[in-house]
Amino acid sequence: MDTQRYNQLISDLRSDYRPQREWGEGKGLLMVVGHFLVGIAGGAWLLGTLYGSAWTLVLAFVLGGLGGLVHLAFLGHPERAVGMMRHWRTSWVSRGFVGLSLFLLGGVLYLPGQFVALGAAGPALNLIGGVMAMLGALTIIGYMGFAYTASKAIPFWNSPLHPALYVAYALRGGIAALLIVGAVKGGVPAETLLKLWIGVTAVVGLFFIMELQGAATGGNVAAKQSVHEILNGRVSMVFYGGTLIVGLAVPALLLATSHAASAAVMALIGIASAAGDFFMKLSTVRAGVYLPLVIPARHHRRA
Amino acid sequence: MRLGMVIDLKRCMACYGCQMSCKTEHGTPPGIFFARVLKREEGTYPSNRMIFLPVLCNHCEDAPCVDVCPTEASHYAEHGIVDIDHDKCVGCHSCMVACPYTNRYFRDEKQHYFGAAGPTPYEVARSDRHPEGVVMKCNFCRPRLAEGKLPACVDNCAALARTFGDLDDPNSAVSRLIKERGGFTLHPEAGTGPNVYYLAP
């Protein structure tokens, strides 16, 4: 720990609202990047299967693999990662690891059959791989929100809406992946996807507003501080610039001004939407502040 | 037997003796405090005062850090002590964001108090044994307990503000203090069942 980080830690420990820096800052940024990649991978696999887009499945697999590597790079001891399967009964991080392993193994079995004939073993590999990958995809779509909700120290994350929000992010990421693949390879129903993007984006926005409103009105002091950090504090630039402008205003403008769903427009909407999701996750993670340690008011002696 | 601690905030004078004795006992590296003292000014002049709150791992009965740990590195040891098996810890930090008492620290790299001057002989002897890339926290001085001693912060509290003992024994000093003086825990709403109690200032 260098002097600057040591001084920052001491300053954090002294502050009323200690910002969490474990996930989202320094090496912790890898955690957000990992969640971002894995979230898109899960959503892309789900929607790629739904729309029969083999190239979207390939993209999902690559993003899942990258996400896994980024997660490993974040760990203090990546060589012990296999041990993370041990505590799946109560740990969402463990469940996520199991899910991602299942997804990648299933992808290895399932994907070759989408491009080449595998002979007699083909149908069995397709079935086993397909089931494994879909189970893994559903797990990785779901686990992230729950991993944050299980964090009792960060009241802003400790919300029942957080898992729903992360599922919606994954679906939005899946649509973004399909749009990008459609722009490059074709073969996806562009108009339907753009309508779906509008619908899912509306759901993401609604969930996010509900979460902010719930924290600001019914949350404790730490949750309220997190809302302040997002709207008017140290992560507001990421939120307004990244989430609202890049992730929402740019795609909305493209949708409003483009009459036909051209490849370039689809690709741009997909990229901007995915980038917006990344910044939204980043601002939510960075806005987390720890519960302050205080003596309950009823135990105070009058001064 | 369920080991626990009672901290009398009326006795605590914020001398940092607990923090220093803990650092000395464990040789914790810079930025890692198994025990620390929070100070906060309350009220406005002339009705203001300083509030002191010594904090450490609460060794919760229903510890969220144990639940979220993917490798079972965070675990319940004997007598309700919550400890970390550093050989299992992958350094995912999930226990740190799960602990409502923020008493866990990540040691990312070897570090010394005097930077370029290198480690002192004390640091070589005490600090360098701690592994890197893992989360660290108070374990109620398990090695001292095994030798029949009290935790270092209890033994070295000059104001005798800390009492340590068996919370399951209704006649133990800790149980009596909690009962007679209305001991309370921090963040009871978190539902973690802390085994560190406080007596009102």
Interface residues (C-beta under 8 A of the other chain):
Chain A: M1 T3 R5 Y6 L9 I10 L13 D16 R18 Q20 E22 W23 K27 G28 M31 F74 L75 G76 H77 P78 R80 A81 G83 M84 M85 R86 H87 W88 T90 S91 W92 V93 S94 F97 A147 A150 S151 K152 A153 I154 W157 G288 Y290 L291 L293 V294 I295 P296 H299 H300 R301 A303
Chain B: L9 P29 P30 G31 F33 R36 L38 R40 E42 G43 S47 N48 R49 I51 L53 V55 P64 V66 D67 V68 C69 P70 T71 E72 K88 C89 V90 G91 C92 H93 S94 M96 V97 A98 C99 P100 Y101 T102 F106 D108 E109 Q111 G115 E132 G133 V134 G182 F184 L186 H187 P188 A190 T192 Y198 A200 P201
